[in-house]
Amino acid sequence: MFDIGYSELAMIAVVALIAIGPKDLPKAMRVVGQWMGRAKAMSRHLRAGVDEMMRQAELEELEQQWREHNARIMAAAPAAADFEPKPAESPAPADPASPPATERSLP
């Protein structure tokens, strides 16, 4: 990302040691670490928000495509009102003397 090599890091460490001093250097490093952690957390939160917005946009696009496809299918198919359902034929009453179909033995 920043392309900082070992020589640059060593130079920054020496300057920090001289400028801040060995006594306060651990405190300064802790503060820098906390800032870096907060920056990473904010970056993660921002990325999650952008990813969620992209997913929502993709879902809306897929839903629109589905609606268009469904409309084409419904337009091509005959209307359901044109069909009249046939009345269900009731089976003939069973002979009370014969055993039920599930209990009959096979020859």
Buried (B, 14 or more C-beta within 10 A) or exposed (E): EEEEEEEEEEEEEEEBEEEBEEEEBEEEEEEEEEEEEEEEEEEEEEEEEEEEEEEEEEEEEEEEEEEEEEEEEEEEEEEEEEEEEEEEEEEEEEEEEEEEEEEEEEE
